[in-house]
Each structure stands twice: as structure tokens, then as C-alpha cells.
Amino acid sequence: MEQVLKACSILAEHHYTLDPAIRTLGEKRVPREGRVIASVRRFVRDVAADWGAADGVPEVAELLVSELVTNAVAYGAGGVPYATSVRVVVGRERELLVVEVYDSCVTIPRMRRAGDADASGRGLAIVDTLAHAWGWTPNPHGKSVWFQLAAWPPD
């Protein structure tokens, strides 16, 4: 009982302060299934619009996240023998909207040259063309593929 009272006392004295370096605007975790792509598109578009991103940015973010989540669903398990999830984080870094798509695959994403008759293979080329910047980052559980869009005037 004494330890419980001590813990309650410590918690009562602690005041939470938001770390100004953390600028997560929204986060969503979905199963690695094709049916979730539309939900993720709406989520990213709505977060960008809710936070006042410039005209056109929510729609471009919606398109680009669709490409990244499609890749994560199609290729993001990397031989993992159980169902995995895809995590999407929308954040702000100064004037940039940053969208990260996390999956459990460590394979490096690469752009392909799709032929005129190919039904796929253009996703990263679209991201490369429309994003301010894009890239990927390894992490202990796989990787994240991210893009940035200029969304707000500089402070």
C-alpha cells in the first residue's frame, strides 16, 4: 500500500508538457490488406485539411500515400509468416507536411521504369515527381517510406 501511495504522489506532482519538437498531426495503424487503402487515403487527406494545409496539398498527399500504402500492402511483409500491420504517421516539420508509411519489410524501395503496357510500376515515380522530397528510413521492425510536401508558409 505504501508503494501505491508513493506512486500516486509522484504522478500528482508530474506535469505533462508537450515536447515542441514532436509535431505528429495524426497516426493510423491498419492491417496489411488492400481493402484499407481507401481508408488511409481519406485519413491523410482529412488530417492535412484539418491542420490547414495549402490548397491542393491534401489531395496530393492523398494520392502519394495511396502509392506508398499500396507498395506496403503488396511488398511490405518481406517473408514475415504472420499478418502484419502498416502504420501511417502524418506530421509537420516547419512548412512541410511529412507522411511516413511503416511496414515490416527491410527491402529498399526502388523506382522502376514501367513500360507503356505495364499495369504497375509507376508509384514511386509519381511520388518522386510530386513530392518536395521522399526517401526511406530503416528501423528495427522494417522500414518507413516517407514524403514531404510544402504545405504551410514558412514561419
Number of C-alpha atoms within 10 A of each C-alpha: 6 7 8 9 10 11 11 12 11 10 11 9 8 9 7 7 6 8 7 6 8 10 14 13 17 16 15 14 14 15 14 22 16 12 11 16 20 12 12 21 20 17 20 28 21 17 18 28 16 11 14 13 20 14 12 12 19 26 16 17 29 20 18 26 27 21 19 25 28 18 18 27 20 13 16 23 21 14 9 10 7 7 9 16 18 22 20 25 18 24 20 22 15 14 15 19 23 26 28 24 22 25 27 23 20 17 13 13 17 11 13 12 12 13 10 7 6 9 8 11 15 16 19 20 16 14 25 16 10 17 18 15 15 18 16 16 13 16 13 7 11 17 22 26 22 23 24 24 23 19 24 18 10 8 5
